[in-house]
Amino acid sequence: MAPQTLMMQILTLLQSTLFIIFFFITHTKTVLCVDFCEPVTCNPTGPVIRFPFRLIGKQPQNCGYPGFDLSCNNNSQLLLHLPFAGDFVVTHINYVKHNIIFKPEFCPPNTIQAFSPVVSPFIGELLAQYTFFNCSSDRFFPVAPPFETLECFSKVNYTVLAVQSRLVDGVSDRRLPGSCRNDTATGTIPVGFKWDLPVCTMCEAQNRTCGFKNAETLELGCSASSKTGLSMSKKCGIAAGVVVPGLFLLFFIIKCVGKKMNHRSDIERHSAPSLPTTIVPQSPTFVTGLDKITIDSYPMMVLGASKRLPKPSDSICAICLSEYQPKDKIRTVPACNHYFHSCCIDKWLKLNATCPVCRNSPEESCGRAATLMSSSSSSSSNFSS
């Protein structure tokens, strides 16, 4: 392929790449703030935090609705802090039903002051019925979920256990001593909160994330992509990761091709013979390639470690444009003493009887060809007689 053609193709590819980048920048739709808010967690098994909640220290302010800030404690547990109520260890968030479930506190239970509309965005409690067992502690017995030991109510001679009442019937009698079954009580304990605003039911039904269109006016909207697909920030990152290395690679190719073209031009300029001052009309000649005997008669050598050649301009083969390496076989055209790779010049001379650099016909080859033609003619005449 000609260098000019290759350069044109590279420039065309560069133009196409720049057009794609320009199209991507100018035709990308305006996205919501939530499109740049990645979901996070306090631990791999904990609840996923996304709008209307935000995790303090890991998500920007506009990723969550006012009053829906969460945090992580030293045990990697998710916490919700409410004024006058304290901290709640969150175990589950239902974004469709608009409720948040926390680990119940029995010692003492949280107060109803948490739901004042002035200090909390939540509108009410989620309650669960619990059954309490008063167990004699005259012998040791293991306590396993779903039972919880209430240390604040337990004494030296007895232990108080709690379990949700809906789970009592499914618990085997072997899980607890007989004394526990004889002394029970029930009670209602808060286990979660509800919220009314913001309303994101439509977004959740479309499997998209709710978020701000405008964080200052609290105007809401749905994210541009599905929660199961790539977020806008990831798409931008992938585009940057593909386009930037591609541009660097394209720049490197253009630089290498330009350097090789300049080097070849220097070789042709230094190797080209000086033009005569007068032009003498010559009859056209038709030159064919040389035979194998003539080609093999041209001097050939094997380069040493120094790769030293008589002419500095001959450090690169003008046919394949590759630099000579140690142990390369080099053949010389006798008439002009130009050097080439043996395999390259052999193929050339089979089709052309001229030097590929200076285009001169070797005088020795012409004389050898004339001798071969005369000997061939004499042989033919002897055979005829």
C-alpha contacts under 8 A as a table, 3 or more apart, distances in Angstrom:
res1	aa1	res2	aa2	distance
1	M	5	T	6.76
1	M	6	L	6.73
2	A	5	T	5.29
2	A	6	L	6.35
3	P	6	L	5.04
3	P	7	M	6.06
3	P	257	V	7.62
3	P	261	M	6.85
4	Q	7	M	5.10
4	Q	8	M	6.24
5	T	8	M	5.12
5	T	9	Q	6.34
6	L	9	Q	5.16
6	L	10	I	6.28
7	M	10	I	5.10
7	M	11	L	6.19
7	M	254	I	7.45
7	M	257	V	7.55
8	M	11	L	5.14
8	M	12	T	6.15
9	Q	12	T	5.02
9	Q	13	L	6.20
10	I	13	L	5.06
10	I	14	L	6.19
10	I	250	L	7.69
10	I	254	I	7.11
11	L	14	L	5.02
11	L	15	Q	6.16
12	T	15	Q	5.08
12	T	16	S	6.28
13	L	16	S	5.12
13	L	17	T	6.22
14	L	17	T	5.13
14	L	18	L	6.25
14	L	250	L	7.29
15	Q	18	L	5.25
15	Q	19	F	6.22
16	S	19	F	5.07
16	S	20	I	6.30
17	T	20	I	5.19
17	T	21	I	6.35
18	L	21	I	5.13
18	L	22	F	6.14
19	F	22	F	5.07
19	F	23	F	6.06
20	I	23	F	5.08
20	I	24	F	6.10
21	I	24	F	5.11
21	I	25	I	6.25
21	I	243	V	7.94
22	F	25	I	5.23
22	F	26	T	6.11
23	F	26	T	5.29
23	F	27	H	5.72
24	F	27	H	5.52
24	F	28	T	5.89
25	I	28	T	5.84
31	V	35	D	6.34
31	V	223	S	7.19
31	V	224	A	6.37
32	L	35	D	5.42
32	L	36	F	7.67
32	L	211	G	6.59
32	L	212	F	6.05
32	L	213	K	5.23
32	L	214	N	7.96
32	L	221	G	7.40
32	L	222	C	7.63
32	L	223	S	6.09
32	L	224	A	7.39
33	C	36	F	5.81
33	C	37	C	6.92
33	C	62	N	6.87
33	C	63	C	6.81
33	C	211	G	6.51
33	C	212	F	5.75
33	C	213	K	6.63
33	C	214	N	7.83
33	C	215	A	7.84
34	V	37	C	4.83
34	V	38	E	7.86
34	V	51	F	7.45
34	V	63	C	5.97
34	V	209	T	7.38
34	V	210	C	7.17
34	V	211	G	4.97
34	V	212	F	6.58
34	V	223	S	6.49
35	D	38	E	7.70
35	D	223	S	5.92
35	D	224	A	7.03
35	D	225	S	7.95
35	D	231	S	6.14
35	D	232	M	5.57
35	D	233	S	6.94
36	F	231	S	7.31
36	F	232	M	6.44
36	F	233	S	5.48
37	C	50	R	7.70
37	C	59	Q	6.79
37	C	60	P	7.69
37	C	63	C	5.89
38	E	50	R	7.57
38	E	59	Q	7.80
38	E	231	S	7.80
39	P	48	V	6.32
39	P	49	I	5.54
39	P	50	R	5.16
40	V	48	V	5.84
40	V	49	I	5.34
40	V	50	R	7.17
40	V	55	L	7.43
40	V	58	K	7.63
41	T	44	P	6.69
41	T	46	G	6.17
41	T	47	P	6.27
41	T	48	V	5.17
41	T	49	I	5.91
41	T	78	L	8.00
42	C	46	G	6.32
42	C	47	P	7.87
42	C	72	C	5.85
42	C	76	S	5.31
42	C	77	Q	6.22
42	C	78	L	6.04
43	N	46	G	5.22
43	N	76	S	5.89
43	N	77	Q	7.29
46	G	77	Q	7.54
46	G	78	L	7.40
46	G	91	T	6.88
46	G	92	H	7.73
47	P	78	L	7.78
47	P	90	V	7.78
47	P	91	T	6.51
47	P	92	H	5.53
47	P	93	I	6.44
48	V	93	I	7.77
49	I	53	F	6.06
49	I	54	R	6.13
49	I	55	L	6.66
50	R	53	F	5.32
50	R	54	R	5.88
50	R	63	C	7.48
50	R	64	G	7.35
51	F	54	R	6.37
51	F	63	C	6.19
51	F	64	G	5.16
51	F	65	Y	6.98
51	F	209	T	7.33
51	F	210	C	6.27
51	F	211	G	6.18
52	P	63	C	7.42
52	P	64	G	4.75
52	P	65	Y	4.91
52	P	68	F	6.40
52	P	198	P	7.14
52	P	210	C	7.51
52	P	211	G	7.29
53	F	63	C	7.50
53	F	64	G	4.82
53	F	65	Y	6.37
53	F	68	F	4.78
53	F	69	D	5.80
53	F	70	L	6.82
54	R	59	Q	6.03
54	R	60	P	7.75
54	R	61	Q	7.62
54	R	63	C	5.92
54	R	64	G	4.67
54	R	65	Y	7.73
54	R	68	F	6.59
54	R	69	D	5.26
54	R	70	L	6.03
55	L	58	K	5.63
55	L	59	Q	5.63
55	L	69	D	6.10
55	L	70	L	4.89
55	L	71	S	5.48
55	L	72	C	7.88
56	I	59	Q	6.21
56	I	60	P	7.82
56	I	69	D	6.38
56	I	70	L	6.05
56	I	71	S	5.48
57	G	60	P	7.65
57	G	71	S	7.99
59	Q	63	C	6.32
60	P	63	C	5.55
60	P	64	G	7.90
61	Q	64	G	6.27
62	N	65	Y	7.39
62	N	212	F	7.49
62	N	215	A	5.97
63	C	211	G	7.30
63	C	212	F	7.86
64	G	68	F	6.40
64	G	69	D	7.04
64	G	211	G	7.89
65	Y	68	F	5.63
65	Y	69	D	7.87
65	Y	198	P	7.53
66	P	69	D	7.41
67	G	120	S	6.71
67	G	121	P	6.04
68	F	121	P	7.57
69	D	80	L	7.13
69	D	81	H	8.00
70	L	78	L	6.89
70	L	79	L	5.70
70	L	80	L	5.13
70	L	81	H	7.21
71	S	78	L	5.89
71	S	79	L	5.21
71	S	80	L	6.77
72	C	75	N	7.76
72	C	76	S	5.54
72	C	77	Q	5.47
72	C	78	L	4.83
72	C	79	L	5.82
73	N	76	S	5.39
73	N	77	Q	5.51
73	N	78	L	6.76
73	N	79	L	6.87
74	N	77	Q	7.38
77	Q	89	V	6.52
77	Q	90	V	7.50
78	L	89	V	5.72
78	L	90	V	5.37
78	L	91	T	7.47
79	L	87	D	6.15
79	L	88	F	5.44
79	L	89	V	4.79
79	L	90	V	5.74
80	L	87	D	5.56
80	L	88	F	5.09
80	L	89	V	6.63
80	L	90	V	6.73
81	H	85	A	7.67
81	H	86	G	5.70
81	H	87	D	4.42
81	H	88	F	6.36
82	L	85	A	5.43
82	L	86	G	5.57
82	L	87	D	6.50
82	L	114	A	6.06
82	L	119	V	7.57
82	L	120	S	6.76
83	P	86	G	6.32
83	P	114	A	6.51
83	P	119	V	6.44
83	P	120	S	7.63
84	F	113	Q	6.37
84	F	114	A	6.28
85	A	110	N	5.86
85	A	111	T	6.01
85	A	112	I	7.82
85	A	113	Q	6.58
85	A	114	A	5.30
86	G	110	N	7.59
88	F	102	F	6.05
88	F	103	K	6.92
89	V	102	F	5.30
89	V	103	K	5.49
90	V	93	I	7.72
90	V	100	I	7.15
90	V	101	I	5.87
90	V	102	F	4.09
90	V	103	K	6.31
91	T	101	I	5.74
91	T	102	F	5.12
91	T	103	K	6.39
92	H	100	I	6.01
92	H	101	I	5.01
92	H	102	F	6.85
93	I	98	H	7.89
93	I	99	N	6.21
93	I	100	I	4.48
93	I	101	I	6.12
94	N	97	K	5.60
94	N	98	H	5.77
94	N	99	N	5.38
94	N	100	I	6.16
95	Y	98	H	5.09
95	Y	99	N	6.88
95	Y	204	E	7.44
96	V	200	C	7.77
96	V	201	T	6.12
96	V	204	E	6.20
96	V	205	A	7.87
98	H	194	K	5.85
98	H	195	W	5.69
98	H	196	D	7.17
99	N	192	G	6.85
99	N	193	F	5.55
99	N	194	K	4.37
99	N	195	W	6.33
100	I	192	G	5.38
100	I	193	F	5.36
100	I	194	K	6.54
101	I	191	V	5.84
101	I	192	G	4.16
101	I	193	F	6.67
102	F	191	V	5.54
102	F	192	G	5.45
103	K	191	V	6.40
104	P	109	P	7.52
104	P	189	I	6.95
104	P	190	P	6.41
104	P	191	V	5.21
105	E	108	P	6.29
105	E	109	P	4.94
105	E	110	N	6.70
106	F	109	P	4.83
106	F	150	L	7.15
106	F	189	I	7.74
107	C	150	L	7.51
107	C	152	C	5.96
109	P	189	I	7.31
109	P	190	P	7.70
110	N	190	P	7.63
111	T	114	A	6.54
112	I	115	F	6.04
112	I	116	S	8.00
113	Q	116	S	5.74
114	A	119	V	7.23
114	A	120	S	6.26
115	F	119	V	7.35
115	F	120	S	5.56
115	F	121	P	7.49
115	F	122	F	5.86
115	F	123	I	6.02
115	F	124	G	6.23
115	F	125	E	7.99
116	S	119	V	5.64
116	S	120	S	5.80
117	P	120	S	5.39
117	P	121	P	6.27
117	P	122	F	7.42
117	P	123	I	7.43
118	V	121	P	7.99
121	P	195	W	6.59
121	P	197	L	7.61
122	F	193	F	6.36
122	F	194	K	5.57
122	F	195	W	4.51
122	F	196	D	7.08
123	I	193	F	7.42
123	I	194	K	5.79
123	I	195	W	5.47
123	I	196	D	6.67
124	G	193	F	5.79
124	G	194	K	5.52
124	G	195	W	7.45
125	E	190	P	6.18
125	E	191	V	7.44
125	E	192	G	5.77
125	E	193	F	4.63
125	E	194	K	6.34
126	L	190	P	5.71
126	L	191	V	5.60
126	L	192	G	4.62
126	L	193	F	5.47
126	L	194	K	7.04
127	L	188	T	6.31
127	L	189	I	5.57
127	L	190	P	4.39
127	L	191	V	5.56
127	L	192	G	6.97
128	A	164	Q	7.05
128	A	188	T	5.60
128	A	189	I	5.50
128	A	190	P	6.31
128	A	191	V	6.35
129	Q	164	Q	5.92
129	Q	165	S	5.59
129	Q	166	R	7.64
129	Q	186	T	6.97
129	Q	187	G	5.78
129	Q	188	T	4.58
129	Q	189	I	6.44
130	Y	162	A	6.50
130	Y	163	V	5.55
130	Y	164	Q	4.24
130	Y	165	S	4.83
130	Y	186	T	5.55
130	Y	187	G	5.37
130	Y	188	T	6.03
130	Y	189	I	6.91
131	T	162	A	5.72
131	T	163	V	5.52
131	T	164	Q	6.02
131	T	165	S	5.18
131	T	168	V	7.72
131	T	184	T	6.78
131	T	185	A	5.67
131	T	186	T	4.36
131	T	187	G	6.56
132	F	160	V	6.69
132	F	161	L	5.57
132	F	162	A	4.51
132	F	163	V	6.70
132	F	184	T	5.47
132	F	185	A	5.07
132	F	186	T	5.87
132	F	187	G	7.82
133	F	160	V	5.51
133	F	161	L	5.01
133	F	162	A	6.33
133	F	180	C	5.35
133	F	181	R	6.97
133	F	183	D	6.07
133	F	184	T	4.69
133	F	185	A	6.74
134	N	158	Y	6.69
134	N	159	T	5.89
134	N	160	V	4.70
134	N	161	L	6.63
134	N	179	S	7.70
134	N	180	C	5.50
134	N	183	D	5.52
134	N	184	T	6.29
135	C	158	Y	5.52
135	C	159	T	5.15
135	C	160	V	6.14
135	C	161	L	7.52
135	C	177	P	7.41
135	C	179	S	5.60
135	C	180	C	4.32
135	C	183	D	7.43
136	S	139	R	7.73
136	S	157	N	6.38
136	S	158	Y	4.53
136	S	159	T	6.44
136	S	179	S	6.04
136	S	180	C	7.04
137	S	140	F	6.54
137	S	156	V	7.66
137	S	157	N	5.39
137	S	158	Y	4.77
137	S	159	T	6.28
138	D	157	N	6.85
138	D	158	Y	7.83
141	F	176	L	7.79
141	F	177	P	7.71
143	V	147	F	6.54
143	V	148	E	7.29
143	V	149	T	7.42
144	A	147	F	5.77
144	A	148	E	7.46
145	P	148	E	6.73
146	P	163	V	6.07
146	P	164	Q	7.86
146	P	167	L	7.95
147	F	161	L	6.26
147	F	162	A	5.61
147	F	163	V	4.97
148	E	161	L	5.45
148	E	162	A	5.21
148	E	163	V	6.54
149	T	159	T	7.28
149	T	160	V	6.07
149	T	161	L	4.63
149	T	162	A	6.54
150	L	153	F	5.68
150	L	154	S	6.25
150	L	159	T	7.52
150	L	160	V	5.52
150	L	161	L	5.82
150	L	162	A	7.07
151	E	154	S	5.10
151	E	159	T	7.75
151	E	160	V	7.46
153	F	159	T	7.51
153	F	160	V	6.21
154	S	158	Y	6.00
154	S	159	T	4.51
154	S	160	V	5.27
155	K	158	Y	5.34
155	K	159	T	6.29
156	V	159	T	7.81
163	V	167	L	7.07
163	V	168	V	7.10
164	Q	167	L	5.59
164	Q	168	V	6.89
165	S	168	V	5.26
165	S	169	D	7.94
165	S	186	T	7.80
166	R	169	D	7.00
167	L	170	G	5.45
167	L	171	V	6.59
168	V	171	V	5.36
169	D	172	S	7.95
171	V	175	R	7.03
172	S	175	R	5.62
172	S	176	L	7.96
173	D	176	L	5.95
173	D	177	P	7.69
173	D	178	G	7.90
174	R	177	P	7.07
176	L	180	C	6.46
176	L	181	R	7.68
177	P	180	C	5.68
177	P	181	R	7.32
178	G	181	R	5.41
178	G	182	N	6.81
179	S	182	N	5.33
179	S	183	D	6.98
180	C	183	D	5.77
180	C	184	T	7.14
181	R	184	T	6.58
195	W	198	P	7.79
196	D	199	V	6.64
200	C	203	C	5.47
200	C	204	E	6.31
200	C	210	C	5.68
201	T	204	E	5.22
201	T	205	A	6.14
202	M	205	A	5.14
202	M	206	Q	6.46
203	C	206	Q	5.19
203	C	207	N	6.35
203	C	208	R	5.07
203	C	209	T	5.88
203	C	210	C	5.65
203	C	221	G	7.74
203	C	222	C	5.40
203	C	223	S	7.89
204	E	207	N	4.90
204	E	208	R	5.51
204	E	209	T	6.37
204	E	210	C	7.27
205	A	208	R	7.47
206	Q	226	S	7.89
207	N	226	S	5.84
207	N	227	K	6.10
207	N	228	T	7.88
208	R	222	C	6.23
208	R	223	S	5.87
208	R	224	A	7.75
208	R	225	S	6.55
208	R	226	S	4.78
208	R	227	K	5.34
209	T	222	C	5.77
209	T	223	S	5.29
209	T	226	S	7.38
209	T	227	K	6.44
210	C	220	L	7.03
210	C	221	G	5.93
210	C	222	C	4.73
210	C	223	S	6.13
211	G	220	L	5.52
211	G	221	G	5.60
211	G	222	C	6.11
211	G	223	S	6.71
212	F	215	A	5.41
212	F	218	L	6.25
212	F	219	E	5.70
212	F	220	L	4.47
212	F	221	G	5.97
213	K	218	L	7.51
213	K	219	E	5.42
213	K	220	L	5.26
213	K	221	G	5.69
214	N	217	T	5.64
214	N	218	L	5.79
214	N	219	E	5.26
214	N	220	L	7.17
215	A	218	L	4.92
215	A	219	E	6.78
216	E	219	E	7.94
223	S	226	S	7.40
224	A	232	M	7.96
225	S	229	G	6.58
225	S	230	L	7.31
225	S	231	S	6.60
225	S	232	M	7.60
226	S	229	G	5.28
226	S	230	L	7.69
227	K	230	L	7.50
227	K	231	S	7.64
230	L	234	K	6.12
230	L	235	K	6.43
231	S	234	K	5.29
231	S	235	K	6.28
232	M	235	K	5.00
232	M	236	C	6.13
233	S	236	C	5.10
233	S	237	G	6.12
234	K	237	G	4.90
234	K	238	I	6.11
235	K	238	I	5.10
235	K	239	A	6.14
236	C	239	A	5.08
236	C	240	A	6.12
237	G	240	A	5.13
237	G	241	G	6.00
238	I	241	G	4.93
238	I	242	V	6.20
239	A	242	V	5.25
239	A	243	V	5.96
240	A	243	V	5.24
240	A	244	V	5.72
241	G	244	V	5.96
241	G	245	P	6.65
242	V	245	P	5.91
242	V	246	G	6.16
243	V	246	G	5.03
243	V	247	L	6.17
244	V	247	L	5.23
244	V	248	F	6.41
245	P	248	F	5.04
245	P	249	L	6.11
246	G	249	L	5.07
246	G	250	L	6.08
247	L	250	L	5.01
247	L	251	F	6.07
248	F	251	F	5.08
248	F	252	F	6.18
249	L	252	F	5.05
249	L	253	I	6.25
250	L	253	I	5.16
250	L	254	I	6.23
251	F	254	I	5.19
251	F	255	K	6.15
252	F	255	K	5.11
252	F	256	C	6.18
253	I	256	C	5.17
253	I	257	V	6.09
254	I	257	V	5.24
254	I	258	G	6.01
255	K	258	G	5.17
255	K	259	K	6.10
256	C	259	K	5.11
256	C	260	K	6.20
257	V	260	K	5.15
257	V	261	M	6.11
258	G	261	M	5.08
258	G	262	N	6.15
259	K	262	N	5.18
259	K	263	H	6.16
260	K	263	H	5.03
260	K	264	R	6.13
261	M	264	R	5.12
261	M	265	S	6.17
262	N	265	S	5.04
262	N	266	D	6.26
263	H	266	D	5.11
263	H	267	I	6.37
264	R	267	I	5.07
264	R	268	E	6.25
264	R	318	A	7.62
264	R	321	L	7.40
265	S	268	E	5.16
265	S	269	R	6.01
266	D	269	R	5.06
266	D	270	H	6.14
267	I	270	H	5.34
267	I	271	S	5.92
267	I	313	S	6.21
267	I	318	A	7.73
268	E	271	S	5.10
268	E	272	A	5.71
268	E	357	V	7.01
269	R	272	A	5.47
270	H	313	S	7.43
271	S	313	S	7.73
271	S	357	V	6.61
271	S	358	C	6.73
272	A	357	V	7.06
272	A	358	C	5.78
273	P	358	C	6.65
276	P	279	I	6.77
287	V	352	N	7.02
287	V	353	A	6.28
288	T	351	L	6.43
288	T	352	N	5.69
288	T	353	A	5.87
289	G	349	L	5.50
289	G	350	K	4.58
289	G	351	L	4.26
289	G	352	N	4.29
289	G	353	A	4.63
290	L	294	T	6.32
290	L	295	I	6.58
290	L	349	L	5.72
290	L	350	K	5.25
290	L	351	L	7.20
290	L	352	N	7.06
290	L	353	A	5.63
290	L	365	S	7.88
291	D	294	T	5.54
291	D	295	I	6.41
291	D	350	K	6.54
292	K	295	I	5.05
292	K	296	D	5.99
292	K	350	K	7.56
293	I	296	D	5.24
293	I	297	S	6.32
294	T	297	S	5.18
294	T	298	Y	7.03
294	T	365	S	6.60
294	T	368	R	7.34
295	I	298	Y	5.62
295	I	346	D	6.63
295	I	349	L	7.07
296	D	299	P	7.78
298	Y	331	R	6.74
298	Y	332	T	6.22
298	Y	333	V	6.32
298	Y	334	P	6.58
299	P	331	R	5.69
299	P	332	T	5.46
299	P	333	V	7.51
299	P	334	P	7.47
300	M	329	K	6.87
300	M	330	I	5.50
300	M	331	R	4.16
300	M	332	T	6.30
300	M	342	S	7.27
301	M	329	K	5.76
301	M	330	I	5.26
301	M	331	R	6.41
302	V	326	P	7.86
302	V	327	K	5.41
302	V	328	D	5.63
302	V	329	K	4.57
302	V	330	I	6.07
303	L	306	S	7.71
303	L	307	K	5.47
303	L	308	R	7.45
303	L	325	Q	7.32
303	L	326	P	5.22
303	L	327	K	4.89
303	L	328	D	5.50
303	L	329	K	6.53
303	L	330	I	7.09
304	G	307	K	5.46
304	G	308	R	7.51
304	G	326	P	5.21
304	G	327	K	5.91
305	A	326	P	5.02
305	A	327	K	7.48
306	S	326	P	7.25
307	K	315	S	7.98
307	K	324	Y	7.03
307	K	325	Q	6.60
307	K	326	P	5.86
309	L	312	P	6.68
309	L	314	D	6.99
309	L	315	S	7.15
310	P	314	D	7.98
311	K	314	D	5.44
311	K	315	S	7.65
312	P	315	S	5.91
313	S	316	I	7.24
314	D	317	C	6.75
314	D	318	A	7.96
314	D	338	H	7.05
314	D	339	Y	6.11
314	D	340	F	7.85
315	S	323	E	6.06
315	S	324	Y	6.03
316	I	321	L	5.92
316	I	322	S	5.53
316	I	323	E	4.28
316	I	324	Y	5.79
316	I	340	F	7.92
317	C	320	C	5.82
317	C	321	L	5.12
317	C	322	S	5.63
317	C	323	E	6.36
317	C	324	Y	6.95
317	C	339	Y	7.16
317	C	340	F	5.04
317	C	341	H	6.24
318	A	321	L	5.16
318	A	322	S	7.81
318	A	340	F	6.88
318	A	356	P	7.63
318	A	357	V	7.05
319	I	340	F	7.32
319	I	344	C	6.52
319	I	345	I	7.62
319	I	356	P	7.39
320	C	344	C	7.22
324	Y	328	D	6.62
324	Y	341	H	7.95
325	Q	328	D	5.69
328	D	341	H	7.21
329	K	341	H	6.02
329	K	342	S	5.56
330	I	339	Y	6.39
330	I	340	F	5.59
330	I	341	H	4.71
330	I	342	S	5.01
331	R	339	Y	5.79
331	R	340	F	5.62
331	R	341	H	6.16
331	R	342	S	4.91
331	R	345	I	7.24
332	T	337	N	5.58
332	T	338	H	5.63
332	T	339	Y	4.70
332	T	340	F	6.63
333	V	336	C	6.01
333	V	337	N	5.20
333	V	338	H	5.63
333	V	339	Y	6.79
333	V	355	C	6.94
333	V	362	P	7.18
334	P	337	N	5.26
334	P	338	H	7.83
334	P	362	P	6.54
334	P	364	E	7.39
335	A	360	N	7.72
335	A	361	S	7.47
335	A	362	P	4.64
335	A	363	E	6.21
335	A	364	E	7.16
336	C	355	C	7.92
336	C	358	C	7.85
336	C	360	N	7.69
336	C	362	P	7.53
338	H	355	C	7.82
338	H	357	V	7.64
340	F	344	C	6.70
340	F	345	I	5.93
341	H	344	C	5.15
341	H	345	I	6.19
342	S	345	I	5.46
342	S	346	D	5.96
343	C	346	D	5.31
343	C	347	K	6.43
344	C	347	K	5.54
344	C	348	W	6.35
345	I	348	W	4.83
345	I	349	L	5.99
346	D	349	L	5.35
346	D	350	K	6.37
347	K	350	K	5.37
347	K	351	L	7.02
348	W	351	L	5.57
348	W	352	N	5.87
348	W	356	P	7.75
349	L	352	N	4.73
349	L	353	A	5.32
349	L	354	T	7.11
349	L	355	C	7.97
350	K	353	A	7.35
352	N	355	C	7.97
353	A	361	S	6.15
353	A	362	P	7.75
354	T	358	C	7.94
354	T	359	R	4.95
354	T	360	N	5.23
354	T	361	S	4.53
354	T	362	P	6.89
355	C	358	C	5.69
355	C	359	R	4.64
355	C	360	N	5.58
355	C	361	S	6.61
355	C	362	P	7.70
356	P	359	R	5.52
361	S	365	S	7.59
361	S	366	C	7.53
362	P	365	S	5.27
362	P	366	C	6.54
363	E	366	C	5.11
363	E	367	G	6.27
364	E	367	G	5.14
364	E	368	R	6.04
365	S	368	R	5.02
365	S	369	A	5.95
366	C	369	A	5.02
366	C	370	A	6.17
367	G	370	A	5.10
367	G	371	T	6.24
368	R	371	T	5.13
368	R	372	L	6.22
369	A	372	L	5.12
369	A	373	M	6.20
370	A	373	M	5.05
370	A	374	S	6.20
371	T	374	S	5.21
371	T	375	S	6.15
372	L	375	S	5.25
372	L	376	S	6.05
373	M	376	S	5.05
373	M	377	S	6.23
374	S	377	S	5.07
374	S	378	S	6.31
375	S	378	S	5.22
375	S	379	S	6.19
376	S	379	S	5.17
376	S	380	S	6.27
377	S	380	S	5.07
377	S	381	S	6.34
378	S	381	S	5.14
378	S	382	N	6.21
379	S	382	N	5.21
379	S	383	F	6.20
380	S	383	F	5.15
380	S	384	S	6.28
381	S	384	S	5.03
381	S	385	S	6.28
382	N	385	S	5.23
